Amino acid sequence: MPLKWASDAATGAPRYIHDPDIVSAAASAVCPGCGSKLWTVLAGQPQRVRPTAHFRHVAGTPRTACVVVAARLAASHRLVSLGYIDLPRRRVTAVSTGFSGEGYEGWGEEPAQRVRISDVRMVDPAAAELTLDDGRTILVDLTGERVEGEAGRAVITINLSDPALAELDVDELRARLRLLPPASWCSHWRDRELTSQARSRAADQARQALDAWTDEDEAGFQAQLPPGTDPEATATMRRETLLHRTVKSILEDARRIRAPGLHVAMQRDAPDGYGDGWDDHRVEILWWSAPAELSFEAVELERRLGHIVPDVVGRLAEPRPRILGGMATRVQRGDDEDEDEQHDEFPAHWSEAVLIEVAVTHKVDEEKLRKIRQIDLPTLEIDLGSMGGRLTLDGLRKLVVDGTDGKQWLHHPALRTRRAVLRYKLREHAEVLAYQAHIRAHRLERLLETPSSQWAQRYLLALRAFCDGNIRIERLRKKEGRLRRRRHHRPEVAAGWDLTTGGGRADPMTRACV
């Protein structure tokens, strides 16, 4: 293929075979590939095709890829006349591994842009350096084969190894360069910044999925972790701690929660064993309230109340809402069923505070529940372990603040009052009164059938137990009287000595009573 482009022997600038200085022999040319001197053939005669004008090596000069290198030289320098180059988008990715072992991807990105070129310099036969208007430089790999660049330097790769470029004239070459092969980045000026941004986003993705936390959080967790803890147990504890703390933070920020409704039911079945068609009769009374939107004026985390430390204590904002509910009575008589509903007659106010417990793998045990009942405050449990699927921070926020799934009341003072009301209504219901009358009638029959000798024996046993109890009471009363008299006449007791703390010696009987 004819060589129509060469390098100026003095300046290294690209020279076309029809350049005026080449035609007039004012400038000499060298091969950009092998560096040997070139002769001109038919220079300045563009109308000639066969043979065409070209540069010629000295006879016997070894040549390898001179035409390809000349094509690269011509193409890269024509970029200056074009005036710009389109740089592709630069995207750097990073992966962060979560507690579960799953990877989360993040990226940093520099958008594609068109930049102006002010100068081009051939670095070697395979690369050129572009200088932009803003002073930045880009190393262009002209082979299209480079994969990685130099740290801190912008390197792109463009395949300009087509020998056909070497025989194009200036105008054809300029038109050809408007359709450059797509460039790709080997390295970018902002790679470090983009990598840091990608890692930060990947870590944030893991945290958003509640599968990771910060280095400071991990250091605090390790400081409180008992030595020798099993790695599998450590992973479970780490996630449980993260979910606990996240839910508490959500409630502290939101200062509100949607609480599920209250529900209590009581029933009375017909008496067994009496027949007469009563076996499948039942009376049931239910009371329920709708879900409530609770707003807090203050949220306290892990503040001790009595003998317990609730996860969250929420102080309800004034005015506190009222607990409005409904009541339904169902009477079942075989296949027939009657139902009656009515509004709550006596709506109650919410307590001043609401306790919230967060359960992941361990729920509130019986001992803590007993202490909660002693405090007698509404206590809501959020069971994250029952929420299937993969949790995210936004999804968890919606579940905790706006949802009712996984929430249940461990204790509520209103339920105690409602149970008492339902118990009274159930006891006074006409159907239950009919049950009781039925029971009394059958009981009277059994009582009348009991022989008098059996009644006499029961009476004697009861009388004996009554007398034995009175005798024991009288003996204890006499013993306590003697002890009181002894204490009154002892000088150390009169002087204010306390026998329970060792301030004097007491007789064995006195010590035993103390």
C-alpha positions, 0 to 999 in steps of 0.5 A, a space after each residue: 500500500 502506498 505511503 502518503 504520509 510521513 514525518 517532517 525530518 526537522 519538526 516531526 509534524 505530519 507531512 502529506 505527499 502533496 504538501 507544498 514544502 514536500 513538492 518544493 523539497 523545502 522539507 525532507 521526510 522520514 518514516 514515522 515507523 522505522 525513522 529512515 529517510 524517505 524519497 518522494 515519488 510523483 509529489 505534487 501530481 494528485 491526478 496520477 493514479 497508477 503509479 500514484 504519488 507516495 513516499 519511498 523507502 531507500 532500497 533495502 530498508 527493513 520495513 514492518 508496520 510503517 504504513 500502519 504507523 503513518 496512518 496513525 500519525 496522520 489520523 491523530 494529527 488530523 484530530 487537531 484540524 477537526 478540533 474536538 473529540 467525543 470522550 465516552 462515559 466513564 463508569 467505575 464499579 465497586 462491591 460491598 459484602 454484607 453480613 449475609 455474604 451477599 454483594 452490593 454494587 455501587 458505581 461512580 460515573 463521569 458522563 460522556 462529553 465533547 472536549 476541544 483539542 489544542 495539540 497532538 504529540 506522538 509519544 511512540 508509534 502506538 500512542 499519541 498525547 492530546 492536549 485539551 483547551 483546559 490544559 489536561 492531557 489524554 494519552 490515546 492508545 491507537 492500537 485499540 488493544 490497551 485495557 488498563 491505563 496509568 494511575 492518575 492519568 487519562 488514557 483512552 484507546 481508539 483503533 486507528 490501525 487501518 492502513 487505508 488511512 495512510 493513503 487518504 488525502 487531507 479532506 478524505 481523512 478529515 471526513 473519515 475522522 468524523 466517524 471515528 471508531 468508539 473510544 473506551 477508557 483505560 483510566 481516567 483523571 477522576 478514577 480515585 474519586 470515582 472509585 471512592 464514590 462507588 465504594 461509598 454507594 455500595 456500602 450505602 446499598 448494603 446499609 439500605 438493605 440492613 445488611 451492613 453498618 459503619 466501621 464505628 458501629 462494628 468497633 462498638 459491637 466488637 467492644 461489647 461482644 463476649 470473648 469466644 463467641 461463636 462466629 455464627 452466633 456473632 453474625 446473628 447478634 450483629 444483625 439483631 443489634 442492627 435491626 433493634 437500633 434501626 427500629 428505635 432510630 426510626 421511631 425516634 425520628 418519626 415520633 408516630 406509629 400505627 398501632 393495631 386494634 385491640 381485641 378481646 372475646 369471651 364465650 360460654 358453652 351450654 352445660 355438658 352432660 345434660 342433653 335436652 338439645 343443649 350440647 351445641 349451644 354457645 354464647 360469645 361476646 366480642 369487643 374490638 377497636 380499630 387501628 390507632 394513629 399514635 403521635 408522640 411528643 417525646 420518644 425515649 430509648 431504653 429508659 428504665 421503668 421499675 424493674 424493666 428497660 423497654 426498648 422504646 418509651 413513647 409519651 403520647 402527645 396531647 390531646 390523647 386519642 380515645 379508644 373507640 370500639 364496637 361490641 358484638 354478641 353471637 348466639 349459636 343454637 345448633 345450625 341457627 346463629 343470631 348476631 347483634 352489634 353495637 358501638 362501645 358504650 364507654 370509650 376510654 382514653 389512652 395512657 400517658 405512655 406506650 411501651 414498644 418492644 422490638 423482637 428479632 429472634 428473641 421475644 419477650 419472656 414470661 418474666 418480663 411480661 409479668 413485670 410489664 403487667 405490674 407497670 400496667 402500661 400499653 405494651 406493643 411488640 414489633 416482631 421483625 422475625 415474622 416479616 418474611 422477605 428481605 428488609 430494606 431501610 425504606 421498607 422497614 420504615 413503612 412497616 414500623 411507622 405505617 403498617 400493622 403486620 408483625 405488631 401485637 399488644 402484649 398488654 393493655 389496661 383497656 383489655 382488663 376493663 373490657 374483659 370485666 365488662 364482657 364477663 358481666 354482660 355474658 353473665 347477665 345474658 338471657 341465654 346464659 341465665 337459661 343455662 344456669 337455670 338448667 344447671 340448678 334444676 339438674 343439681 337440685 335433682 342430684 341433691 335430693 337423690 343424695 342419702 341423709 347418711 352421706 350428708 351427715 358424714 359431710 357435715 361432721 368432716 366440715 365441723 371437725 375442720 372448722 374446730 381444728 382451725 379455731 384451735 390452731 388460731 387460738 394457740 398462735 394468739 396466746 403465743 404472740 401474747 406471751 412474746 409481747 409481754 416478754 419484750 415489754 419487760 426486757 431492758 434492752 428492748 425498752 432501751 430501743 435495741 433491735 433483736 433482729 440486728 444482733 443488738 442483744 441476745 434473746 431466748 431461743 423462743 424469742 429468736 425463732 419468733 423474730 
